[in-house]
Amino acid sequence: MNFYQWRFLLVAICVFVTLTMALSSKAVHAVDGDRSDYRPLTGSLGINTEQGEKPNVILIMVDDMGFSDIGCYGGEVKTDNLDRLARDGMRFTQFYNNAKCTTTRASILTGLYPRGTNANRHLRANMVTLGEAMRQCGYRTSLCGKWHLGRDEINHPFHRGFDSFYGLLDGCCNFFNPVQPDPKYKGGRTRVFGKDDQLITDFPADFYTTDAFTDAAIEAIHAADRTEKPFFIHLTYTAPHYPIQAKPADIAKYRGKFKGGWDEMRETRFKRQQEMGLAAESWKLSEGDSRAYAWESANQDFEDHRMAVYAAMIDSVDQNIGRLLTTLSQTGHDQDTLILFLSDNGGCAEEPGGRDPAKRNPGPGDDYVAVGPAWGWAQNAPFRRYKSWLNEGGITTPMIAWWPNVVPPGTINREVAHIIDFLPTLVEVGGGVYPKQFKGTELLPVEGKSMVNLLKGKPREGHAQLCWQWAGNRAIREGDWKLVWDKLNPEKKWQLYDLSVDRCEINDLADQDTQRVKRLADCWFDWAEKMELKVKRR
């Protein structure tokens, strides 16, 4: 080989090496809008890349929506898209949240029970978030919607694993103008809205949060496609959390539909649940709530109006989920995406601003209204109580799983599962394992269990016990036995229920099984100490 041939060969080898290094760099570094701190797939999650292509994941959560509000769970709200996901997927009947916005969000993100009572301390350095875990699995990660876990670097979504963030850092806001200050009776605060690590203070005239969060999720799908990565999107709507505000056309669909009142609505919903096979034969409709109003003495037109606006907000969510499904179809992701849908807690009984029709006007952006305790209770039919309480109405969420060719279509799953199960489930779906360390810090062991078998219609070994607490309310479930401390109970004592025959918590067995009450109560207090809760044993 002469000099020129050797020279040509040397140049060719240099070009080949340069191209190879460039392609390798593109595979492991941030590109096209990704974060610069993205880490390669050889990170501490132990990724198994031999499992084939990873599915995309969209985890959708609504805010303060009751168990029975959407059509496929017995409600009268028009939810064609959610009903389609249920028809082609799986509905759960015993899926639990934490009864409150902040604690639920913390558990979903960490696979752990929340430690302490300060929401700004629920995300810590010894916890890995879903965003961080899924990024390590090779996903482009996005959070679109409500965060509510703080805004410092340790607990800000953009700094805790999400390549993109768009939404509300606070707990609730005006739906038409997120920076419009709350009324004085709600504290007069101006809420914090942002994109990535920048604040947003100006919004267009036609702005509506539900639409905007969906716009961000759709853009996240396109951004992931540009990077040729699977996407993980946590889409967290603020609807139908108060202030109840909706578009006039959506409200008009529901005016007059709730003139029968909350008691009638509960009965009708329960009947539908029985007809669709959602309610087991052992379920019985629980009786009235101690905080609910009498329908006969209520301003019925105003109450119908309140519930119509609330229904319109859920209707808008469903319309936007339809937009999301259309995007999946248009981008070719309608067969390789896992969608999970749930609510962060039961319907809400809070009532800032009261219920005087002369002062309150549900619907438009210039007033701040809530549905109140009677509707908030009825939204969770057939169960007792609501958000912040730990009876089934406060902690049981509708949960839909849709994953073509994996989740058996049209199935009802009656196994017990909990929001702490999301992280280990999605890490397994993404081909990873939960790490012992992250960024040099020893992590708390995950407390959730993978639900992959449940999603496939197979059994799994469930939790030995599940525990809850919020604002003086307490509960523990072991098998079919559930012990509840309801702070509104005038007798100030634990209540015991056998959920296998009494899912709606009607027959208190505490006096008949005092040993079980004492043992489970001791277990709850042991758990509370581990969770850094300052409580006195009773």
Secondary structure, 3 states (H helix, E strand, C coil): CCHHHHHHHHHHHHHHHHHHHHHHHHHHCCCCCCCCCCCCCCCCCCCCCCCCCCCEEEEEEECCCCCCCEHHHCCCECCHHHHHHHHCCEEEEEEECCCCHHHHHHHHHHCCCCCCCCHHHCCCCCCCCHHHHHHHCCCEEEEEEECCCCCCHHHCHHHCCCCEEEEECCCCCCCCCCCCCCCHHHCCCCCCEEECCEECCCCCCCCCHHHHHHHHHHHHHHHHHHHCCCEEEEEECCCCCCCCECCHHHHHCCCCCCCCHHHHHHHHHHHHHHHCCCCCCCCCCCCCCCCCCCHHHCCHHHHHHHHHHHHHHHHHHHHHHHHHHHHHHHCCCCCCEEEEEEECCCCCCCCCCCCCCCCCCCECCCCCCCCHHHHHHHCCCCCCCCCCCCCHHHHECCEEEECCCCCCCCEEEEEEEEHHHHHHHHHHHCCCCCCCEECCEECCCCCCCCCHHHHCCCCCCCCCCEEEEECCEEEEEECCEEEEECCCCCCCCCEEEECCCCCCCCCCCHHHCHHHHHHHHHHHHHHHHHCCCCCCCC
